[in-house]
Amino acid sequence: MEKVLVFIDSPADSLKKTSQELLTLAQSMGQPVAAVAGDLSPAVRSELGSYGVGSIVVAADARLADFVVAPKAAFLASAATASGATVVLVENSPEGKEIAARTGIRLNAGVITDVVSVDADGTAHKSVLAGSYTTAARVSTAMTVLTVKANTVTVRAVGGGEPETVTVDVPADSFTSAARITSRTGKTASGRPELTDARVVVAGGRGVDGDFEPIELLADALGGAVGASRAATDAGWISHDAQVGQTGKTVSPELYISAGISGAIQQKAGMQTAKIIIAVNKDADSPVFEIADFGIVGDLHTVLPQAAAEIRKRQG
């Protein structure tokens, strides 16, 4: 059976949803193998086993967690060689894409990014040109490296035994001139899911006029994440890590609610693969209504609190 290597980066005490999705996809493609960068806790080991992982590859060099990109790519390439994998899956984050590219160079492998689904024969599908087209691609090399968008795979654990552990060396040259993490500062917990992992995203733009409270109210009622347009982050109304769009984060939630955002092509590029899009805007001619499944012409400061209140009421 073909072995499919899944890159798991610093999993802490549990797997992220994006990692669970990659492992589920790996099950459909062959025998999942996990390459874990960073500490491997007993809880994560057990969780990996529940997704059918037969073996876990870890790095012999403990410094790996203190560096970004280059050493991780070198480790991933070594893990692929040691495990005999022919397919490598990486999450579709900016760092994940760079790791995939560097891994591809080391393995002489074809790399496909922004993947939304994979056929049984290895053909990868991706949404391009701001959602205007869907393309199919397949590498011509012996090794394939794919970065897969979040929320495109339904998570499914299959159960399994205790995975074995394989240790590989990380090439020493990968640490030379590599970017190193010198300090870490904990981010204040909001209680909301990570933007790129969330099943529901409520995003605000210029129309919030500096007040993100209606956005947060609705996001919390739906158990979702808060996003924003570049105009909102540039204005300082919310941190830049909430930006969705061509120059921000790419999200693929089941539900995306756009409030006070015009819907320019830059914003569309970041949320085009959302399953359902709802737009709220005072301007009936706003471009966002052209891509929305449902549209509400109205003031978000009135519409969103009413929606949040009704949702809370129905939740009991």
DOGU-292290 format. One line per 4 residues: number of its first residue (from 1); for each residue x, y, z of C-alpha. Coordinates in Angstrom, 3 decimals, m for minus. Layout:
N
NUM	X Y Z  ...
END
This chain:
316
1	0.000 0.000 0.000  1.253 3.486 m0.877  2.540 5.421 2.129  1.332 8.994 2.620
5	3.401 11.213 4.902  1.579 13.939 6.850  3.588 16.820 8.333  2.508 17.682 11.901
9	4.134 20.862 13.206  4.400 21.390 17.003  1.153 19.601 17.968  1.245 20.438 21.716
13	m1.279 18.256 23.584  m3.701 17.619 20.716  m3.889 17.705 16.943  m5.220 20.767 15.143
17	m8.256 20.275 12.953  m6.135 20.903 9.870  m3.863 18.024 10.886  m6.876 15.775 11.447
21	m8.100 16.624 7.947  m4.718 15.804 6.403  m4.647 12.467 8.228  m8.178 11.673 7.031
25	m7.164 12.472 3.456  m4.074 10.289 3.869  m6.320 7.363 4.869  m8.125 7.594 1.528
29	m4.848 7.691 m0.391  m2.905 4.917 1.344  m1.187 4.181 4.657  m0.802 7.329 6.807
33	2.607 8.086 8.301  3.187 11.150 10.495  6.285 13.345 10.543  6.132 15.249 13.833
37	8.276 18.357 14.351  8.561 19.215 18.027  7.604 17.365 21.191  5.404 14.281 20.857
41	3.069 13.870 23.833  1.424 10.549 24.762  m1.972 12.095 23.971  m0.907 13.063 20.440
45	0.691 9.656 19.886  m2.589 7.977 20.817  m4.582 10.406 18.654  m2.340 9.710 15.663
49	m2.991 6.004 16.135  m6.728 6.654 16.008  m6.278 8.068 12.490  m4.617 4.902 11.266
53	m1.017 6.100 11.572  1.256 3.071 11.694  4.540 4.885 12.279  5.648 8.297 13.505
57	8.869 9.902 12.305  10.593 12.302 14.715  13.801 14.336 14.493  16.961 13.352 16.312
61	17.885 17.024 16.696  15.929 18.712 19.489  16.717 22.145 18.000  14.136 21.685 15.272
65	11.363 23.405 17.262  13.515 26.538 17.606  13.782 27.141 13.865  11.325 27.910 11.067
69	10.987 26.564 7.538  14.444 25.417 6.364  15.276 22.778 9.028  11.655 21.607 9.048
73	11.744 21.091 5.292  15.007 19.178 5.606  13.470 17.016 8.326  10.355 16.389 6.243
77	12.451 15.327 3.259  14.452 12.935 5.473  11.205 11.576 6.938  9.797 10.957 3.460
81	12.906 9.061 2.419  13.042 7.010 5.640  9.351 6.086 5.523  9.255 5.266 1.830
85	6.340 7.649 1.293  5.449 8.709 m2.235  3.018 11.464 m1.213  3.620 14.256 1.327
89	0.731 16.320 2.729  1.259 19.733 4.352  m1.233 22.308 5.604  m1.891 25.236 3.271
93	m0.566 27.994 5.540  2.070 30.469 4.290  4.736 28.597 6.283  3.354 25.262 5.097
97	3.658 26.322 1.465  7.275 27.345 1.925  8.095 24.103 3.725  6.425 22.191 0.887
101	8.440 24.084 m1.739  11.756 23.472 0.016  10.838 19.823 0.578  10.027 19.477 m3.101
105	13.472 20.775 m4.038  15.215 18.322 m1.706  13.171 15.379 m3.012  13.009 16.468 m6.654
109	9.249 16.256 m6.225  6.377 18.047 m7.930  4.542 20.468 m5.621  0.887 21.511 m5.881
113	m0.504 24.144 m3.502  m4.035 25.304 m2.593  m5.484 21.824 m3.086  m9.177 21.355 m2.238
117	m9.555 17.664 m3.148  m7.543 14.702 m4.407  m8.755 11.854 m6.635  m7.821 8.226 m6.080
121	m5.299 8.404 m8.919  m3.496 11.331 m7.298  m5.040 14.098 m9.397  m5.296 17.254 m7.288
125	m8.026 19.848 m7.729  m7.602 23.506 m6.849  m9.695 26.647 m7.106  m7.898 29.416 m9.020
129	m8.301 32.992 m10.248  m10.400 34.035 m7.262  m12.734 31.084 m7.644  m13.463 31.649 m11.319
133	m12.095 28.254 m12.337  m11.341 24.848 m10.868  m8.259 23.126 m12.252  m6.963 19.565 m12.085
137	m3.241 18.858 m11.851  m1.019 15.850 m11.388  2.741 15.780 m10.954  4.963 13.828 m13.320
141	7.604 13.011 m10.697  7.837 9.900 m8.513  7.188 11.967 m5.383  4.217 14.296 m4.838
145	3.998 17.157 m2.316  0.567 18.722 m1.729  m0.596 21.581 0.486  m4.283 21.164 1.299
149	m6.719 23.918 2.238  m8.483 23.691 5.589  m12.137 22.661 5.869  m12.100 20.707 2.613
153	m12.038 17.230 4.220  m14.576 15.715 6.625  m12.581 14.438 9.604  m12.836 10.699 10.252
157	m10.933 8.632 12.793  m10.681 4.917 12.036  m8.992 3.606 15.149  m5.753 1.689 15.294
161	m2.944 0.430 17.459  0.045 2.164 18.997  2.261 3.640 16.243  5.956 2.813 16.172
165	8.501 5.628 16.359  11.281 6.158 13.830  14.024 8.724 14.443  15.815 10.468 11.564
169	18.714 12.893 11.436  18.198 16.449 10.260  20.938 17.545 7.829  23.282 19.910 9.664
173	23.458 22.295 6.706  19.743 23.090 7.070  20.423 24.989 10.300  23.063 27.188 8.690
177	21.718 30.720 8.206  18.186 29.477 8.986  15.731 31.807 10.720  15.663 31.025 14.432
181	12.953 31.736 16.993  14.541 33.838 19.731  11.496 34.350 21.942  7.835 33.469 22.225
185	4.953 35.517 23.603  1.663 33.806 24.346  m1.365 35.125 22.506  m4.329 36.096 24.641
189	m6.922 33.341 24.346  m10.203 34.542 22.851  m12.043 31.257 23.183  m12.680 31.320 19.436
193	m11.291 28.799 16.938  m8.286 29.641 14.792  m9.317 31.627 11.724  m7.942 29.151 9.198
197	m9.455 26.162 11.049  m12.911 27.589 11.788  m16.073 26.077 10.323  m17.752 29.493 10.608
201	m16.121 32.862 9.918  m17.754 36.255 10.432  m15.707 38.999 8.769  m16.022 42.758 8.966
205	m14.741 45.474 6.682  m14.817 49.210 6.220  m18.530 49.192 7.017  m17.969 48.355 10.694
209	m16.614 51.911 11.077  m14.241 50.869 13.839  m16.770 48.850 15.857  m16.214 45.080 15.666
213	m18.635 44.291 18.493  m21.485 43.190 16.142  m19.025 40.917 14.298  m17.821 39.368 17.556
217	m21.363 38.925 18.890  m22.452 36.920 15.869  m19.198 34.943 15.686  m19.527 33.920 19.335
221	m23.180 32.955 18.898  m22.169 30.674 16.003  m18.993 29.364 17.636  m16.978 30.903 14.832
225	m13.883 32.986 14.213  m13.601 36.709 13.520  m12.062 37.858 10.240  m11.520 41.217 8.602
229	m10.749 42.931 5.329  m7.460 44.700 4.713  m9.177 48.071 5.046  m10.240 47.190 8.595
233	m6.822 45.912 9.661  m4.972 48.822 8.036  m7.241 51.206 9.933  m6.105 49.579 13.188
237	m9.580 48.379 14.145  m8.405 44.796 14.525  m5.049 42.989 14.417  m3.544 42.010 11.067
241	m3.675 38.301 11.903  m7.451 38.524 11.328  m7.060 39.648 7.710  m8.717 37.475 5.072
245	m7.793 37.997 1.442  m5.132 37.874 m1.215  m2.555 39.480 1.103  m3.975 37.901 4.252
249	m5.145 34.454 5.286  m7.076 32.032 3.123  m10.096 30.407 4.760  m12.442 27.650 3.613
253	m15.243 27.540 6.191  m18.609 25.898 5.846  m20.188 29.316 6.449  m18.637 32.708 5.687
257	m20.516 35.860 6.691  m19.249 39.047 5.097  m20.394 42.225 6.836  m19.593 45.684 5.590
261	m17.122 44.386 2.993  m17.401 45.471 m0.633  m16.288 42.106 m1.989  m13.382 43.244 m4.118
265	m11.306 40.582 m5.873  m8.628 40.713 m3.142  m11.152 39.673 m0.485  m12.734 37.035 m2.701
269	m9.362 35.365 m3.188  m9.204 34.592 0.525  m12.644 33.013 1.008  m13.710 31.730 m2.398
273	m13.936 28.077 m1.314  m16.397 28.713 1.532  m19.360 26.379 1.136  m21.984 29.064 1.933
277	m21.437 32.831 1.729  m23.809 35.336 3.331  m23.292 39.043 2.667  m24.584 41.986 4.699
281	m24.092 45.424 3.163  m25.982 48.722 2.994  m25.081 49.151 m0.673  m27.349 46.953 m2.821
285	m24.904 47.330 m5.726  m21.900 46.080 m3.767  m19.865 43.446 m5.706  m20.066 41.080 m2.728
289	m23.660 40.197 m3.647  m22.424 38.728 m6.944  m20.604 35.933 m5.104  m22.942 35.539 m2.118
293	m25.373 32.638 m1.778  m27.601 34.842 0.394  m27.590 38.617 0.682  m29.032 41.107 3.148
297	m29.227 44.778 2.231  m29.038 46.560 5.565  m26.901 48.090 8.300  m24.668 45.447 9.875
301	m24.954 47.224 13.246  m28.666 46.408 13.179  m28.722 43.097 11.316  m25.910 41.245 13.111
305	m27.031 41.868 16.722  m30.566 40.795 15.762  m29.226 37.622 14.174  m27.034 36.881 17.201
309	m29.958 37.408 19.582  m32.213 35.092 17.569  m29.519 32.408 17.423  m28.987 32.622 21.194
313	m32.740 32.396 21.714  m33.022 29.244 19.608  m30.031 27.724 21.346  m31.951 28.057 24.583
END
